[in-house]
Amino acid sequence: MARGGFQGFSGGNNMQQLMRQAQKLQQQALEMTEQLDAMEYTGKAGGGAVTCTVNGKREVLSLKINKDVIDPEDPEMLEDIVMAAINDALKQGEENREAQMNKLSGATGMGGLF
């Protein structure tokens, strides 16, 4: 180890550069999170009989049910179709969020940080 510090580390300038990089990464992550939160994803189930739209914040924005799928004698079927449509939309959002955050962390040399 070099005298007075770590080998290969020359002090203040490198630390300032590292801090600027960290701040830039933090800003990029914040901007990406805002963009991802605003995105919408539509899931479908039952051959399109039920559609659900969610946003990136995982909030249900709309749920549409075709009246032909409503069977008063079989409410469990409708429940299953509704859950499948919601889960499809949420899965799309999660996959997109993960892919976008991986791009950000990979592009900055901080692989796996997010």
C-alpha positions as CSV (number, residue, x, y, z in Angstrom):
1,M,0.0,0.0,0.0
2,A,1.3,3.4,-0.9
3,R,2.2,5.7,1.9
4,G,-0.6,8.0,3.2
5,G,-3.5,6.2,1.4
6,F,-4.6,3.5,-0.8
7,Q,-2.5,2.3,-3.7
8,G,-3.8,3.9,-7.0
9,F,-6.0,6.3,-5.2
10,S,-4.9,9.9,-5.5
11,G,-7.4,11.5,-3.3
12,G,-9.8,14.5,-3.8
13,N,-10.1,14.7,-7.5
14,N,-11.1,11.0,-7.9
15,M,-13.5,11.3,-5.0
16,Q,-15.2,14.3,-6.6
17,Q,-15.5,12.6,-9.9
18,L,-17.0,9.5,-8.2
19,M,-19.5,11.7,-6.4
20,R,-20.5,13.4,-9.6
21,Q,-21.0,10.0,-11.2
22,A,-23.1,8.9,-8.3
23,Q,-25.2,12.0,-8.4
24,K,-25.7,11.6,-12.2
25,L,-26.7,7.9,-11.7
26,Q,-29.1,8.9,-9.0
27,Q,-30.7,11.6,-11.2
28,Q,-31.0,9.1,-14.1
29,A,-32.6,6.5,-11.8
30,L,-35.1,9.1,-10.5
31,E,-36.0,10.1,-14.1
32,M,-36.4,6.5,-15.2
33,T,-38.6,5.7,-12.2
34,E,-40.9,8.6,-13.0
35,Q,-41.2,7.5,-16.6
36,L,-41.8,3.9,-15.6
37,D,-44.4,4.9,-13.1
38,A,-46.3,6.8,-15.8
39,M,-46.4,3.9,-18.3
40,E,-49.5,1.8,-18.7
41,Y,-49.9,-1.9,-19.3
42,T,-52.9,-3.8,-20.4
43,G,-53.5,-7.4,-19.5
44,K,-56.1,-9.7,-21.1
45,A,-57.7,-13.0,-20.1
46,G,-60.5,-15.2,-21.2
47,G,-59.8,-14.6,-24.8
48,G,-60.0,-10.9,-24.3
49,A,-63.3,-11.1,-22.3
50,V,-61.6,-9.2,-19.4
51,T,-59.0,-6.5,-19.8
52,C,-57.2,-4.7,-17.1
53,T,-55.0,-1.6,-17.4
54,V,-52.4,-0.8,-14.7
55,N,-49.7,1.9,-14.4
56,G,-46.1,1.5,-13.4
57,K,-47.1,2.3,-9.8
58,R,-49.1,-1.0,-9.9
59,E,-52.4,0.9,-9.7
60,V,-55.4,-0.5,-11.5
61,L,-56.6,2.2,-13.9
62,S,-59.4,0.3,-15.6
63,L,-61.1,-3.0,-15.7
64,K,-63.4,-4.1,-18.5
65,I,-65.6,-7.2,-18.4
66,N,-67.5,-8.4,-21.4
67,K,-71.1,-9.1,-20.3
68,D,-71.0,-12.5,-22.1
69,V,-68.5,-13.8,-19.6
70,I,-70.7,-13.1,-16.6
71,D,-72.4,-16.3,-15.4
72,P,-74.3,-15.8,-12.1
73,E,-74.0,-19.6,-11.6
74,D,-70.2,-19.6,-11.8
75,P,-68.8,-16.5,-10.1
76,E,-65.5,-18.3,-9.5
77,M,-64.8,-18.4,-13.2
78,L,-65.2,-14.7,-13.5
79,E,-63.0,-14.1,-10.5
80,D,-60.3,-16.3,-12.0
81,I,-60.4,-14.5,-15.3
82,V,-60.3,-11.1,-13.6
83,M,-57.3,-12.1,-11.5
84,A,-55.5,-13.5,-14.6
85,A,-56.0,-10.2,-16.5
86,I,-54.7,-8.1,-13.6
87,N,-51.7,-10.4,-13.1
88,D,-50.9,-10.3,-16.8
89,A,-50.8,-6.5,-16.7
90,L,-48.8,-6.4,-13.5
91,K,-46.3,-8.9,-15.0
92,Q,-45.8,-6.8,-18.1
93,G,-45.1,-3.8,-15.9
94,E,-42.6,-5.6,-13.7
95,E,-40.8,-7.2,-16.7
96,N,-40.4,-3.7,-18.3
97,R,-39.3,-2.1,-15.1
98,E,-36.7,-4.8,-14.5
99,A,-35.4,-4.5,-18.1
100,Q,-35.1,-0.7,-18.0
101,M,-33.4,-0.6,-14.7
102,N,-31.0,-3.3,-15.8
103,K,-30.1,-1.2,-18.8
104,L,-29.4,1.8,-16.6
105,S,-27.3,-0.2,-14.2
106,G,-25.4,-1.9,-17.0
107,A,-24.8,1.3,-18.9
108,T,-23.2,2.9,-15.9
109,G,-20.9,0.0,-15.0
110,M,-22.9,-0.6,-11.8
111,G,-24.2,-4.0,-12.9
112,G,-26.8,-5.5,-10.6
113,L,-27.2,-2.3,-8.5
114,F,-30.9,-2.1,-9.2
